[in-house]
Amino acid sequence: MVRLSFWDSLFKKKKTEPEHLEPHEVGCYLEERLGEERKQTYDKAHPIIQKLMDCISRMDSLTTQIEQSSIPEDTAVKLKRIAKTSKPSFVTGIREAINPFQNKNADYYTDLKNTHKQLREMLDSLARVHLGQGRYLPVIFEDEVKEIKKESKKMLELCDRLEVIVSELGDAGIVEETYDKYNRLKSCGDEIHSIASLLNEKNKRMNYIIIEKKRSEDEINKHMQSDEARELASKKKQIDELDDKINGLESKIFHLITPLKRSMKKYRKQAFEPDKSTIKRIDGYIDEPVKQFIKDDNDSLRQLMTRLEAYVAEDKIKLKDKEKRKTRDKISNLLETDINALREEYNKALEEKTKINKLISESNVLEEKNKLKSDLESTVSELNLIREEIKTLEDKNKSLLSEKQDLRGELQKKLSEIKENEIKIRWS
């Protein structure tokens, strides 16, 4: 039994009144108690580990003997061939298994749980070597292999004894469990402090970005109120008006020609005198009436409609009476329209639109507006991102504060169990 420490002598006796401790006193007490418990366990394990190191050292020497020994000449040819192949693999396998423990003494192995785990892994590797590469070697190197197996068996027994000692540690025991909670409590405090610093930086950055956002918005508003911007807006309005006018003219042209599409198709099939250019023009009016109308000339369309009207009147195009009357009315309506004025109006609107679009494209107002808008979008994007980061940090901070509060309660409870007296910690 280890002698009572200073902390034990100070706190071990039961008291009727709660004991009050400072947080750092809790850490010192737990560290000393934990150190004593670990030392007791290590003191038990140290002789076993020393014996394990001795076994490994002897196994290394035996392996060297096999490596340096030659295969007797009177060995059967087949067995000799197998031995030549097996010996290097066996030596390498043994060396690789024990290598992590070479050139270290027992004092090196203070982490008993990890040491036990590594020893188990080494023993598993040795077993595989014996079953594999070492299967045929006992016939030739009987004494050495027998001694290596003996050392392996001894190590297995020692490892089992070490396992019993390691198991005494359990999952750390109440002292180590309490010490873990104490360290986690300190970590929570460090994380909360770190988050507070990050939040301070993030909030400063967010406030700066908000100012930048306002500045960008003011710049855009100022830019939009400039004479150049107003002039650009006026030009865009003119473009919209011209688009409406062009669409209206195209609709008018479409409704003048499209109703005659069926008749023109029949005319194209049944009329024999049109030349190729005329057929091409008829196809244009059938497939793209507006486009053909704009590029055609006034006389050509009138001549085409006059011939079509004649074909309809002379029944060279087979149409029912009602359809014939409608067709002649549509042709008359088209011929009565000032086709040339309609075409000129359309071309003039298109020309005006092209001219204004050129002026717009040459203006740097739009480019400047787009740059300012892009800057604003970038600022808004960064603002949204930093707000999300702040929210994440605040949620994390809230979670840590809750965990910190829970750990304080658990730590006081565990200390009271260890010291068999009610403990109150003076949290700052």
SVG drawing of the C-alpha trace seen along z (x, -y; Angstrom):
<svg xmlns="http://www.w3.org/2000/svg" viewBox="-67 -65 96 102">
<polyline fill="none" stroke="black" stroke-width="0.4" points="0.0,0.0 1.5,-3.4 1.9,-5.9 -0.7,-8.7 0.3,-11.7 0.1,-15.2 -3.3,-15.5 -4.6,-12.3 -3.5,-13.5 -5.1,-16.8 -8.4,-15.6 -8.9,-11.9 -10.8,-12.3 -14.5,-12.8 -15.7,-16.2 -19.1,-17.3 -18.7,-20.5 -18.1,-20.5 -14.5,-21.0 -13.8,-23.9 -11.1,-23.6 -9.7,-25.9 -9.7,-24.4 -5.9,-24.2 -5.9,-22.2 -8.2,-19.7 -5.7,-19.1 -2.7,-18.8 -4.6,-16.3 -5.8,-14.1 -2.3,-14.1 -0.7,-12.9 -3.3,-10.3 -3.1,-9.1 0.7,-9.0 0.7,-6.9 -1.8,-4.4 0.1,-4.2 3.4,-3.7 2.0,-0.8 0.9,0.9 4.1,0.1 6.2,1.5 4.3,4.8 4.8,4.8 8.4,3.8 9.9,7.2 7.7,8.9 8.7,6.5 12.4,7.0 11.9,10.8 10.2,10.2 13.2,8.1 15.5,10.9 13.5,13.4 13.6,11.2 17.4,10.8 17.9,14.6 15.6,15.1 17.7,12.6 20.9,14.5 19.3,17.8 18.1,16.3 21.7,15.1 23.0,18.6 20.6,20.0 21.5,17.2 25.2,17.9 25.0,21.7 25.3,23.6 23.1,26.5 24.8,29.8 26.1,31.4 24.4,34.7 21.0,33.2 18.6,34.7 18.5,32.7 14.8,31.8 15.0,30.9 18.2,28.9 16.5,26.9 13.5,26.2 15.7,25.2 17.7,22.8 14.5,21.0 13.0,21.1 16.0,20.0 16.2,16.4 12.5,15.9 12.4,17.4 15.3,15.2 13.7,12.1 10.3,12.9 11.7,13.3 13.7,10.1 10.8,8.1 8.6,9.4 11.0,8.5 12.5,5.4 10.2,2.9 11.6,4.1 15.3,4.1 17.7,1.8 15.3,0.7 15.3,1.5 12.3,2.2 12.2,-1.4 11.2,-2.6 7.8,-0.9 5.8,-3.1 2.6,-3.0 1.5,0.5 -1.7,0.8 0.1,0.0 3.1,2.2 0.8,5.1 -0.9,4.5 2.4,4.4 3.6,7.6 0.5,9.4 1.0,8.3 4.6,9.5 3.6,12.9 1.0,13.2 3.7,12.5 6.0,15.1 3.3,17.7 2.8,17.0 6.5,17.3 6.6,20.7 3.7,22.0 5.0,20.7 8.7,20.2 9.7,22.2 7.8,25.4 10.7,27.3 13.7,25.8 13.4,28.0 14.7,30.9 18.0,29.1 18.2,26.5 16.3,28.6 18.0,27.2 17.8,23.5 14.2,23.6 13.2,25.6 14.8,22.9 13.1,20.1 9.7,21.8 10.5,22.2 11.2,18.4 8.0,17.7 6.0,19.8 7.7,18.1 6.8,14.7 3.2,15.8 3.0,16.7 4.6,13.4 2.3,11.5 -0.7,13.1 0.7,12.1 1.1,8.5 -2.5,8.6 -3.7,9.3 -1.8,6.2 -3.1,4.0 -6.6,5.2 -6.3,3.8 -6.2,0.3 -9.7,1.0 -10.9,-1.9 -8.8,-4.1 -10.6,-3.7 -12.5,-6.4 -9.3,-8.6 -8.3,-8.5 -11.9,-9.0 -12.1,-12.0 -8.8,-13.3 -10.0,-12.9 -13.1,-15.0 -10.8,-17.6 -8.7,-17.8 -11.7,-18.0 -13.0,-20.8 -9.8,-22.7 -10.0,-22.0 -13.6,-23.4 -12.3,-26.5 -9.5,-26.9 -11.9,-26.3 -14.4,-28.8 -11.6,-31.3 -10.4,-30.6 -14.0,-30.9 -14.4,-34.2 -11.3,-35.5 -12.5,-34.2 -15.9,-35.7 -14.4,-39.1 -12.3,-39.0 -15.3,-37.8 -17.6,-40.5 -15.0,-43.1 -14.7,-41.8 -18.5,-41.7 -18.9,-45.3 -16.2,-46.3 -18.0,-44.4 -21.4,-46.0 -19.7,-49.4 -18.2,-48.3 -21.6,-47.1 -23.2,-50.4 -20.4,-52.2 -20.9,-50.0 -24.6,-50.6 -24.0,-54.4 -21.6,-54.2 -24.1,-52.4 -26.9,-54.9 -24.5,-57.8 -23.5,-56.3 -27.1,-55.7 -27.9,-59.4 -25.1,-60.6 -25.8,-62.3 -24.1,-59.5 -26.2,-56.9 -29.4,-58.9 -28.5,-59.2 -27.8,-55.4 -31.2,-54.7 -32.8,-57.0 -31.1,-55.1 -32.2,-51.8 -35.8,-53.1 -35.4,-54.1 -34.3,-50.5 -37.3,-49.1 -39.6,-51.4 -37.9,-50.5 -38.2,-46.8 -41.9,-47.3 -42.2,-49.1 -40.2,-46.5 -42.2,-43.7 -45.4,-45.5 -44.2,-46.0 -43.1,-42.3 -46.5,-41.2 -48.2,-43.4 -46.0,-42.0 -46.6,-38.5 -50.4,-38.9 -50.2,-40.4 -48.4,-37.5 -49.0,-34.4 -52.7,-34.0 -51.5,-33.6 -49.0,-30.8 -51.3,-28.0 -52.1,-29.8 -48.4,-30.5 -47.6,-26.8 -50.1,-25.8 -48.9,-28.5 -45.3,-27.3 -46.4,-23.7 -48.9,-24.5 -47.3,-27.6 -44.8,-26.8 -43.5,-30.3 -41.7,-31.4 -37.9,-31.3 -35.6,-30.0 -35.2,-33.4 -39.0,-33.7 -39.3,-30.3 -36.6,-31.1 -38.5,-34.3 -41.8,-32.3 -40.0,-29.8 -38.8,-32.8 -42.3,-34.2 -43.6,-30.7 -40.8,-29.8 -39.7,-33.3 -42.2,-35.8 -40.9,-38.8 -37.3,-38.2 -38.2,-37.8 -40.4,-40.9 -37.6,-43.1 -35.0,-42.0 -37.4,-42.0 -38.3,-45.2 -41.7,-46.7 -42.1,-46.0 -41.1,-42.3 -43.7,-41.6 -46.4,-43.5 -45.6,-41.5 -45.7,-38.2 -49.1,-39.1 -50.5,-40.3 -49.6,-37.0 -50.9,-35.0 -54.2,-37.0 -54.4,-36.2 -53.9,-32.5 -56.6,-32.5 -59.0,-34.4 -58.3,-32.1 -58.7,-29.0 -55.2,-27.9 -54.9,-27.3 -57.5,-25.0 -59.3,-26.7 -62.8,-26.4 -65.0,-29.4 -64.9,-30.7 -61.1,-30.3 -60.8,-31.9 -62.7,-35.0 -60.6,-35.2 -57.4,-34.9 -58.4,-37.6 -59.4,-39.9 -56.0,-39.2 -54.1,-40.0 -56.1,-43.2 -55.4,-44.2 -51.7,-43.6 -51.6,-45.5 -53.5,-48.4 -50.9,-48.7 -48.0,-51.1 -45.5,-48.2 -42.5,-50.4 -43.4,-52.7 -43.8,-49.7 -40.5,-48.3 -38.7,-51.7 -40.3,-52.2 -39.0,-48.8 -35.5,-49.4 -35.4,-52.8 -36.4,-51.4 -33.8,-48.7 -31.1,-51.1 -31.9,-53.4 -31.8,-50.5 -28.3,-49.4 -27.1,-53.0 -28.2,-53.3 -26.9,-49.9 -23.5,-51.0 -23.6,-54.1 -24.5,-51.9 -21.7,-49.5 -19.2,-52.3 -20.3,-53.8 -18.3,-52.8 -21.2,-53.6 -22.5,-50.0 -19.1,-48.6 -18.6,-50.7 -22.1,-49.8 -21.3,-46.1 -18.0,-46.5 -19.8,-48.2 -22.5,-45.6 -19.9,-42.8 -18.1,-44.4 -21.4,-44.6 -22.3,-41.0 -18.9,-39.9 -19.3,-41.9 -22.8,-40.5 -21.4,-37.0 -18.6,-37.5 -21.1,-39.0 -23.4,-36.0 -20.5,-33.6 -19.1,-35.4 -22.6,-35.5 -22.8,-31.7 -19.4,-31.3 -20.4,-33.5 -23.6,-31.4 -21.6,-28.2 -19.1,-29.6 -22.0,-30.8 -23.7,-27.4 -20.3,-25.7 -19.8,-28.1 -23.3,-27.4 -22.6,-23.7 -19.3,-24.1 -20.8,-26.2 -23.4,-23.5 -20.7,-20.8 -18.6,-22.9 -21.5,-23.3 -22.2,-19.5 -18.5,-18.7 -18.2,-20.9 -21.1,-19.1 -19.7,-15.6 -16.2,-16.6 -17.5,-17.7 -19.5,-14.5 -16.6,-12.2 -14.2,-14.1 -16.7,-13.6 -16.7,-9.9 -12.9,-9.6 -12.4,-11.7 -15.5,-10.4 -16.6,-13.8 -18.7,-16.5 -16.5,-18.7 -17.3,-22.3 -15.0,-23.8 -14.7,-27.5 -15.3,-28.2 -14.3,-31.6"/>
</svg>
